[in-house]
Amino acid sequence: MADTAPETRFFDSFDGTSIAWREMGEGRAVVLIHGYFSDAYTNWIRYGHAAAIAAKGYRVIMPDLRAHGESGKPHDPAAYPKDALTRDGHALVEHLGLTDYDLGGYSLGARTVSRMLATGAEPGKAIFAGMGLEGLLHTDRRVEHFTNILTRLGEHKRGSPEWMAEAFLKTTGGDPVALLHILKTFADTPLSAIEGFDLPALVVAGTEDFDNGAAVDLADALPRGRYVEIPGNHMSSVTKAELGAAIAQFLTA
């Protein structure tokens, strides 16, 4: 595990909300977006993934999503329009002046990658981690799942997926009010759009991860998709060194 983390930097996004990001390494830029309830440190730095990618000659840029980590967590519903995370992603790319870069994400981060691609982002390569085709086509199922978690905190059966998610939320110090608003920003990506993402794309997921549908189906739908299995389920695969190794290998191939 990484004991230290890079300095946190900030910029104001499209509506003035403060978005935090961290960087590690030098070279070609790759933007990596974390998952729901998580943050850049937990998803990418803590278990060495960013370091493994940076060691291959990459500048790894890792934002904290709106309502997560050190980014702004407004409670005003107006701060959460549809595709707000997508617009934050575009704003970060513009703020940093990135023109030749790669783009990836885990879970909600992968969904954000999909939305960015569907709204004009032009990275050289894309990474969809912890994501299946169903999770991009139909976001309502995950919205219902997480709404149930956040509106019934403390009521979930010990050991259940809901209880596990709440336990993870406690470890990251998440703001339940802001996170509930985030669910309103989710937008489906049509199959026709996914089939038009004509760039090298890695789909990587745990062998026991079906939280967002089957990852292999997403790889099959992408014109140049490549599927890689790693150990674990949706929560545990993030802790496996194989995640960072798979991304590093794909980027350098």
N, C-alpha and C positions, 0 to 999 in steps of 0.2 A: 504494500500500500504506500501511496505517496504521503509523506509527512508534511510537506509544504506545498503551497499553491502559488501560482503567479499573482502578481498585483491585479486587483480589480480596477477596471476602467469603466467610465460611464459616458453615455450620450443621451440626448433627448430624441425620442422617436417622433413619428408623424404627428402625434397629438400632444407632445410635450412630456409624456411619461418617460421616466428615467429607466434606461435599459443598461444593465451591467454586462461586461464581457471580460474574459481573460484570454491571454495568449501564451503559447508555449512553442519554442522552436523557431527556426528560420527557414525560408525557402518558399515553395509554392504554397499558397493559402488553401486551407480546407476549413470550412465552417461546419462545426458539429453542434447540433441542437439536442438538448436533453429531453427526457420524458416528463410526463405529468407527475406532480408531487415531488419531483427531483430538482436538481440544479446542476450547473456545469461541474462543480467540484465533485459531487457524488457520482454523477454519470460517467465523467470522462477522466477526471484527475485522480480520484481516490484509489482506483484499482489499476492505475498505470497505463490506461489506454492512450491518453494524450501523449505521454512520454514515449510510448512505443512507436507512435505515428511520427512524432517530432524527430525521433532518432533516425528516421528514414529520409530526413531532409525536408520536412514540412513545417509550415507556420500554422499551428493549430489554433483556431479562433473559436471560442466557446462562450456564447451568450447565456445569460440567465433569462429565461422566458419571462414575459410580463406576469406578475403575480407570483413569481418564484424567486428563490435565492435572494440576491441583493438588488434585484430590479424593483421598480415601483409596484406597489400592491394597492392601487386605488380601490375604494369600496363603492365608488359611483358606477352604476351599471352602464352609464354612457361611455365609460372607458373601455368597454368590451364589445365593440361592434363585430359583426361577422368578419372573419379572416383577419382579426387584429394581429395575431401572431405572425401571419403571413406578411402583413405590412411592416411589422417590426423587423422581420428578416430582411426584407428589401431595404429598409432604412439602414440597417447595419451594413449591408453590402455597399450601399451608396456612401455612408459615412466614412467607411474605410477605403473607398475608392477602388474596390476590387473589380477587376475586369476579366482576369484569368484565374479561376479558382474552382475548387470542388466543393460539394455540398452534401452533408449527411445528417442523419438524426436517428434517435432511438424512440420508438413508440410515438408519443405525441410529437416528438421532434421529426420523426419520419413522416408523419401526417403533414407537418408544416413544410417539409421538403416538397411533398407532393403538391401542396397548394402553391408554393413558390414557383415550382416548375409550370403549373397550370396558369400562372399569372405573369409569366414573362421572364423568370430567372433563367440564366443561360450558363450554368456551370459546365465544366468539362466532364465531370463524372458525378454520379449520385449514389448515395448509400441509404438504404432503407433497412434499419435494424429494428428487431422486435415488432415487425409489422407484417400483416397479411393483406391479401386483396380485399377481404371483407371490411377491414378496418379503415380502408380508404373510401370504399364505395358507400358504406352505410355507417355513419358515425353515431346514429341515434342509440344504438345498443350500448356503446361505451358511455354516452351521456347519461343514460338511465342508470347504468351501473354505478358511476361515480356520484350522481345525484343522490342515490340511495345511501352511499357511504357517507357523504358530507352532511346530509340532513338527519342522519341517525347515529352520530358519533357516540361511542360508548355503549351502543346497543347490540353490536354485532357478535355473533357466536365465536368464541375463542377458536382459533385455528382455521376459520373460514377465509376465503379470498378477501372478503370485505374487512375482516379483522386484521389480516395481514397488511392490507393497503393502509388501514388506519394507523397501524403500528409504524409503517414506513413514514407516513405523514408526520408522526411525532418526532421521528429521528431527524427530519429535515426542517422542522419548525415551521411547517407550512401554515398559511393564513386561510382558514376554511372559507371565509366570506369571499375573498378575492378569487380563490380557486373555484368556487361555485360559479362565479361570474364567467370564468374562463370557458366553461362548458358552452356558453352561448356563442362563443366565437367559432365553434367547430363548423366546418363546411365539407360536404361530400365532394369527392373528385370523380367525375363520370369515367366509366370504362374507356370511352372513346378518347378522353384526354390522356389516361394512363398509357394506352396503346400508342399514343403519339409522343411519349417521352423517349425520343430516339437518341440516346446517349448511353455510354457504358454505365450499367447500374448494378450494384451489389445488393442482394437481399440476404441478410444474415439474421438468424434467429435460433433460439434454443430448441433442442429436439423435443422438449415438452411444452413449448410455448405456442398456444393456440388462442391467446387472449384476443387477438385481432384477426382471427381467421388463419388460414394456411399460408405461410410465407412462400411456399413453393408455387402457389397459384399466382401470387404477385409477380414472382420471377418469370413465370410463363407468360404473363400478360404484357410485361415490358419487352419492347422490341430487342433489346440487347441486355436482358437481365441475366444475372448469374446468381445461383442459390448456394449458400454455404451454411451448413449446420454447425452449431457449437453446443456445448453441454448446457443443461439447465432449463428452467422455465422462464416466464416473463420477468420475474424479479431476480432470480439467482443468476441468470446468464450475464447480467451486467457486471457481476463480480468476477467473471472468468477471464483470464488472460487471453483466451482464444478470441474474444470479441475484438480487442485492439489489434491482435495479430492478423485477423481476417481483413480488417479495414486497411491496415498498413500494406498487406500483401496485394490487395486489390488496387490501391492507389499507385503502387510502384510497378504494377504489371505492364 
